[in-house]
Amino acid sequence: MGYELRTNVIEPVRHTFDYLVERFGDRPATRYQEASYNVQPKEHFHYRPTWDADHELYDPDFTALKLADPYSYTDPRQYYYTPYVANAAERYESFAQTLKYIEDRRLLDKMPENWHTVLTGFVLPLRHYEQGAQMLFTAANRFGYGTTVTQAVGFAAFDRIGNAQMLSLIGLALAGGAADTLEEAKKNWMFAPHQQGLRRMIEELLVERDWAVGLIGLDLLDDQLYPLLYEYLDERALFHNAGPYSQLARHFDDWYKQHRKWLNALIKAWTGDAEHGEANRKVLGDIIARWYPQACEAVNTYAHGIADLAGSVTVVGAAERGFAELAASLTKAGIPVPAEGGLAK
């Protein structure tokens, strides 16, 4: 008996969902598109928020920065839930392996004393900075409009609490599993003079009603702190017998470079919007005028603290170069920058 095998191709009746057909045409959609486009709640709200009767429950007017089409912005990483979780798990596992290697060989104990000071007095207190950042991004996730925007800031919020947890693990490793170093780090965050500029700015941003102000204000700090701590000091650590610092710093530097991709794209979408671009550039200029001097002052005080307590003679100069680089990047994006950065004299 003979058999003949044939393949029948069954054409799908529908290629994708109607809301994607309206935007992209009747063709197969990517997973990112299915999870991200045209799913922002817009109607059938029963009542306005009792705590803010001037706005709908989900309302584009929670920020002064507008997009004519919220979905004109897309995350360059194309993250939706599954690839984000896989990436975050891989990042955390890589960090855990690095920390275990350092702990098994007791490398933190072998670092020079001034690098211990950098870690305990300056880096570990930033676990509270990261927690504040997580709250700012959570607010942006709640009050933002357009799922491509809100899911990107939502993922960033999880990243920030992850960063805080990784810093906490470093603190536990420094103290042999005890919480002593973390308690000291909290006292530094609360009371050390060199931390108070950062703390004050985070707390002031937390009470801003416009979620985008919190996002941009925090970025003014991030864009100076991350290169200072995790690029400049990373390089210095390699030349001053502080290899464990460099091994740990690279994980935060790698994360920040990925983080910048979606945030730079969002700022570009705001400034380049066909309908609101000019107004957005003015709003961004007002935000920068308000927060850029304070951010520079906070980072400058922080860098002087490293110079005074950890004996660094070049970190202040690196911070000042960071101010100039930030100003140049903002100017390039079409956002005016105050002439005076507000540096301590």
VEXDOZA-717265 format. One line per 4 residues: number of its first residue (from 1); their letters; for each residue x, y, z of C-alpha. Coordinates in Angstrom, 2 decimals. Example, Ala and Ser with C-alpha at 12.3 -4.5 7.8 and 13.67 -1.06 7.14 Angstrom:
1> AS> 12.30,-4.50,7.80; 13.67,-1.06,7.14
This chain:
1> MGYE> 0.00,0.00,0.00; 1.41,3.40,-0.95; 0.97,6.68,0.90; 1.23,10.18,-0.49
5> LRTN> 1.92,12.98,1.97; 0.72,16.44,1.07; 0.92,19.77,2.81; -2.13,21.97,2.91
9> VIEP> -1.56,25.65,3.67; -4.40,27.15,5.68; -4.57,30.89,5.24; -5.53,32.67,8.46
13> VRHT> -8.84,34.49,8.34; -7.35,37.34,10.38; -3.70,38.38,10.51; -3.92,40.40,13.70
17> FDYL> -6.24,42.39,15.96; -8.48,45.14,14.60; -6.74,47.86,16.60; -3.46,46.96,14.89
21> VERF> -5.07,46.72,11.47; -6.26,50.33,11.95; -2.68,51.45,12.53; -0.46,49.13,10.48
25> GDRP> -2.76,47.52,7.95; -3.96,43.92,7.68; -0.65,42.12,8.17; 0.94,40.00,10.93
29> ATRY> 2.04,42.10,13.91; 5.04,41.69,16.19; 4.61,40.67,19.81; 5.74,44.14,20.84
33> QEAS> 3.03,45.74,18.73; 0.36,43.42,20.11; 1.34,44.21,23.69; 1.89,47.94,23.26
37> YNVQ> -0.31,49.73,20.73; -3.80,51.16,21.16; -4.46,49.57,24.55; -4.52,52.77,26.61
41> PKEH> -7.92,53.11,28.37; -9.71,56.12,26.87; -13.40,55.90,27.72; -16.10,54.38,29.92
45> FHYR> -14.67,55.94,33.07; -17.43,56.09,35.68; -16.17,59.20,37.46; -13.26,61.57,37.70
49> PTWD> -10.74,61.02,40.51; -12.06,62.47,43.75; -8.55,63.71,44.49; -8.28,65.56,41.15
53> ADHE> -11.65,66.36,39.61; -10.01,68.39,36.81; -8.63,65.25,35.16; -9.96,61.97,33.87
57> LYDP> -8.71,58.79,35.52; -6.25,58.40,32.62; -5.52,61.78,31.13; -2.78,63.15,28.83
61> DFTA> -2.99,66.44,30.76; -1.21,64.99,33.77; 1.90,66.40,32.06; 2.58,69.54,30.07
65> LKLA> 4.64,67.50,27.58; 2.38,66.21,24.82; 2.51,63.84,21.88; -0.07,64.31,19.12
69> DPYS> -0.07,60.51,18.87; 1.17,58.80,22.07; 2.14,55.78,19.98; 4.52,57.81,17.84
73> YTDP> 6.97,56.88,20.58; 8.32,53.33,20.62; 10.88,51.70,22.88; 14.00,51.07,20.74
77> RQYY> 14.58,47.88,22.75; 11.08,46.62,21.80; 10.50,45.45,25.35; 7.23,43.93,26.39
81> YTPY> 6.82,41.68,29.43; 8.58,38.50,28.28; 11.82,39.92,26.82; 12.05,42.45,29.65
85> VANA> 11.81,39.77,32.35; 14.33,37.54,30.54; 16.78,40.43,30.22; 16.35,41.50,33.85
89> AERY> 16.85,37.93,35.09; 20.02,37.57,33.02; 21.36,40.88,34.36; 20.69,39.92,37.96
93> ESFA> 22.23,36.48,37.51; 25.36,38.02,36.01; 25.65,40.40,38.96; 25.11,37.55,41.45
97> QTLK> 27.92,35.53,39.85; 30.29,38.50,40.03; 29.45,39.16,43.67; 29.87,35.48,44.58
101> YIED> 33.31,35.44,42.94; 34.30,38.52,44.95; 32.89,37.11,48.21; 34.48,33.68,47.81
105> RRLL> 37.91,35.30,47.46; 37.26,38.00,50.07; 38.33,40.63,47.54; 36.36,43.44,49.19
109> DKMP> 38.49,43.04,52.32; 41.63,43.51,50.24; 40.64,46.84,48.71; 42.48,49.99,49.82
113> ENWH> 40.82,51.82,52.70; 39.85,54.86,50.64; 37.93,52.61,48.21; 36.07,51.13,51.17
117> TVLT> 35.14,54.72,51.99; 33.89,55.28,48.44; 31.67,52.21,48.68; 30.31,52.63,52.20
121> GFVL> 30.11,56.42,52.34; 29.05,57.29,48.80; 27.84,54.36,46.70; 25.82,52.29,49.19
125> PLRH> 23.69,55.25,50.37; 22.46,55.50,46.79; 20.24,52.49,47.44; 17.86,55.12,48.85
129> YEQG> 18.41,57.30,45.76; 17.43,54.30,43.62; 14.34,53.71,45.74; 13.32,57.33,45.18
133> AQML> 13.92,56.84,41.46; 11.67,53.77,41.54; 8.87,55.87,43.06; 9.30,58.57,40.41
137> FTAA> 9.08,56.04,37.60; 6.10,54.35,39.22; 4.31,57.73,39.23; 5.18,58.16,35.55
141> NRFG> 3.83,54.69,34.85; 0.54,55.52,36.60; -0.03,59.02,35.24; 1.60,58.68,31.82
145> YGTT> -0.53,58.29,28.69; 0.05,55.81,25.89; 1.12,52.24,26.60; 4.40,52.46,24.68
149> VTQA> 5.40,55.20,27.12; 3.98,53.79,30.34; 5.35,50.28,29.92; 8.86,51.64,29.30
153> VGFA> 8.78,53.72,32.49; 7.17,50.81,34.35; 10.05,48.52,33.41; 12.48,51.27,34.45
157> AFDR> 10.78,51.41,37.86; 11.48,47.71,38.36; 15.07,48.27,37.23; 15.57,50.99,39.83
161> IGNA> 14.40,48.84,42.73; 16.62,46.09,41.31; 19.57,48.49,41.42; 18.74,49.28,45.05
165> QMLS> 18.68,45.58,45.86; 22.06,45.01,44.18; 23.57,47.84,46.20; 22.08,46.25,49.31
169> LIGL> 23.74,42.94,48.43; 27.09,44.72,48.15; 26.52,46.19,51.59; 25.74,42.78,53.04
173> ALAG> 28.86,41.34,51.42; 31.00,44.11,52.94; 29.67,43.26,56.42; 29.87,39.50,56.08
177> GAAD> 26.11,39.14,55.83; 25.25,41.56,58.63; 23.20,44.73,58.15; 25.70,47.06,59.85
181> TLEE> 26.97,48.59,56.61; 23.44,49.18,55.34; 22.47,50.91,58.58; 25.53,53.14,58.24
185> AKKN> 24.60,53.84,54.60; 21.12,54.96,55.65; 22.58,57.33,58.25; 24.85,58.75,55.55
189> WMFA> 21.87,59.28,53.25; 19.94,60.99,56.02; 22.64,63.12,57.62; 25.97,63.22,55.74
193> PHQQ> 26.41,66.74,54.28; 27.68,65.48,50.91; 24.47,63.43,50.35; 21.95,66.11,51.23
197> GLRR> 21.86,67.79,47.82; 20.88,64.50,46.18; 18.40,63.65,48.90; 16.76,67.06,48.78
201> MIEE> 16.34,66.97,45.02; 14.86,63.46,45.05; 12.37,64.43,47.75; 11.38,67.63,45.95
205> LLVE> 10.87,65.74,42.69; 8.64,63.24,44.48; 6.05,65.94,45.19; 5.99,67.36,41.66
209> RDWA> 2.50,66.97,40.16; 3.76,66.66,36.57; 5.18,63.14,36.21; 7.48,64.19,33.36
213> VGLI> 9.16,66.78,35.62; 10.13,63.94,37.97; 11.44,61.94,35.02; 13.55,64.77,33.56
217> GLDL> 14.76,66.07,36.92; 15.96,62.61,37.91; 17.67,62.22,34.55; 19.67,65.38,35.21
221> LDDQ> 21.11,63.64,38.27; 21.50,60.23,36.61; 23.33,61.70,33.64; 26.01,63.01,35.98
225> LYPL> 26.14,60.39,38.76; 26.26,57.23,36.67; 29.22,58.25,34.47; 31.02,59.65,37.52
229> LYEY> 30.63,56.56,39.70; 30.50,53.73,37.21; 32.75,54.95,34.39; 35.25,57.44,35.78
233> LDER> 35.77,55.78,39.18; 35.68,52.38,37.48; 38.70,53.37,35.43; 40.45,54.83,38.48
237> ALFH> 39.80,51.63,40.43; 41.68,49.58,37.85; 44.81,51.65,38.47; 44.54,51.76,42.27
241> NAGP> 44.21,48.09,43.28; 40.43,48.27,43.62; 39.46,45.68,41.03; 36.34,44.53,42.95
245> YSQL> 34.88,48.02,42.64; 35.42,47.89,38.88; 33.86,44.43,38.61; 30.71,45.60,40.40
249> ARHF> 30.53,49.00,38.71; 30.33,47.54,35.22; 26.91,46.04,35.94; 25.46,49.45,36.78
253> DDWY> 27.20,51.08,33.82; 25.87,48.43,31.43; 22.34,48.94,32.77; 22.55,52.71,32.42
257> KQHR> 23.60,52.53,28.78; 20.53,50.39,28.04; 18.32,52.66,30.13; 19.38,55.71,28.12
261> KWLN> 18.13,54.17,24.89; 14.43,54.36,25.71; 14.71,57.68,27.56; 16.64,59.42,24.79
265> ALIK> 14.03,58.19,22.31; 11.23,59.62,24.48; 12.90,63.03,24.75; 13.45,62.99,20.98
269> AWTG> 9.77,62.15,20.44; 8.74,65.08,22.64; 11.03,67.62,20.98; 10.33,66.37,17.45
273> DAEH> 6.56,66.04,17.67; 4.97,67.65,14.60; 2.16,69.30,16.55; 3.62,69.90,20.03
277> GEAN> 7.39,69.89,19.42; 7.94,73.63,19.81; 5.79,73.85,22.94; 7.52,70.77,24.36
281> RKVL> 10.95,72.30,23.85; 9.82,75.35,25.78; 8.43,73.21,28.61; 11.63,71.17,28.71
285> GDII> 13.63,74.41,28.78; 11.61,75.56,31.79; 12.20,72.23,33.56; 15.94,72.40,32.85
289> ARWY> 16.12,76.01,34.03; 14.51,74.97,37.31; 16.37,71.72,38.01; 19.70,71.78,36.14
293> PQAC> 21.46,74.19,38.55; 20.23,72.22,41.56; 21.35,68.92,40.02; 24.80,70.32,39.27
297> EAVN> 25.09,71.71,42.80; 24.06,68.37,44.32; 26.55,66.35,42.27; 29.28,68.91,42.88
301> TYAH> 28.80,68.64,46.66; 28.78,64.86,46.36; 32.03,64.87,44.35; 33.70,67.21,46.85
305> GIAD> 32.72,64.73,49.57; 34.53,61.93,47.71; 37.55,64.20,47.30; 37.64,65.14,50.99
309> LAGS> 36.85,61.77,52.58; 38.32,59.31,50.08; 41.34,61.35,49.02; 40.49,61.66,45.34
313> VTVV> 42.18,64.64,43.73; 40.55,64.33,40.29; 36.92,63.40,40.95; 35.78,67.03,41.21
317> GAAE> 37.25,67.78,37.81; 35.49,64.72,36.39; 32.19,65.96,37.84; 32.69,69.39,36.26
321> RGFA> 33.36,67.78,32.89; 30.11,65.90,33.40; 28.24,69.21,33.86; 29.62,70.46,30.55
325> ELAA> 28.83,67.22,28.71; 25.27,67.24,30.01; 24.80,70.86,28.95; 26.14,70.04,25.48
329> SLTK> 23.81,67.05,25.05; 20.78,69.13,26.10; 21.73,71.94,23.74; 22.15,69.44,20.91
333> AGIP> 18.62,68.19,21.60; 17.32,71.75,21.18; 16.75,72.36,24.90; 18.19,75.61,26.28
337> VPAE> 20.48,75.30,29.30; 21.07,78.00,31.97; 24.40,79.73,31.59; 25.12,79.27,35.32
341> GGLA> 25.18,75.69,36.50; 24.91,76.65,40.17; 28.23,75.18,41.22; 29.53,75.68,44.71
345> K> 32.36,78.11,44.94
